[in-house]
Amino acid sequence: MSPPRTELRVELPADEVAVLDGHCQATGLDRTAVVRRLLREWSETKLHEAIVICRVAGCNPLAPEHGRNGQQR
């Protein structure tokens, strides 16, 4: 089963899209494939950064926040 999908629409400067289109023509890929790859790689990098920060800081992002459900520090 594939994960749920969300449509993303964005307006970009023409010169940036021209570079994207040039890349697509040079590689034979379509815009969607290139943008998906870029977003996936960026997302993986950001997730890795967050995991490293939490490990180094000694925090557990899944733990309940202090003060939630009447808990005090």
C-alpha positions in Angstrom: 0.0 0.0 0.0 1.4 3.4 -1.0 1.6 6.3 1.5 -1.0 9.0 1.2 -0.2 11.8 -1.3 -0.6 15.5 -1.1 -0.7 17.8 -4.1 1.8 20.7 -3.9 1.5 23.7 -6.2 4.1 26.4 -6.4 5.0 29.3 -8.6 8.7 29.7 -9.3 10.9 32.3 -11.1 11.1 31.5 -14.9 14.9 31.4 -14.8 14.9 28.7 -12.1 12.5 26.6 -14.0 14.6 27.0 -17.1 17.5 25.4 -15.2 15.2 22.6 -14.1 14.0 22.1 -17.7 17.5 22.1 -19.0 18.5 19.4 -16.5 15.4 17.4 -17.5 16.3 17.6 -21.2 19.9 16.6 -20.5 19.0 13.6 -18.3 15.7 12.5 -19.8 13.9 12.9 -16.5 10.7 14.7 -16.1 10.1 17.7 -13.7 8.1 15.6 -11.3 10.8 13.0 -10.9 13.5 15.6 -10.3 11.5 17.6 -7.8 10.4 14.5 -5.9 14.1 13.4 -5.7 15.2 16.8 -4.5 12.5 17.0 -1.8 13.1 13.4 -0.7 16.9 14.0 -0.3 16.2 17.3 1.5 13.7 15.6 3.8 16.1 12.7 4.6 18.9 15.3 5.4 16.6 17.3 7.7 15.4 14.1 9.5 19.0 13.0 10.0 19.9 16.4 11.4 17.0 16.3 13.8 18.0 12.8 15.0 21.6 13.8 15.6 20.6 16.9 17.4 18.3 14.9 19.7 20.9 12.3 20.4 23.6 14.8 21.2 21.3 16.9 23.3 20.1 13.8 25.1 16.5 14.4 24.5 13.7 12.1 23.5 11.3 13.8 21.1 8.7 11.1 21.6 8.5 11.7 25.4 5.5 13.6 26.7 6.1 17.3 27.2 6.4 18.7 30.7 3.2 20.2 31.9 1.0 18.1 29.7 -1.8 16.3 31.5 -1.1 18.2 34.7 2.6 17.0 35.0 5.0 19.5 36.5 8.7 19.8 36.0 
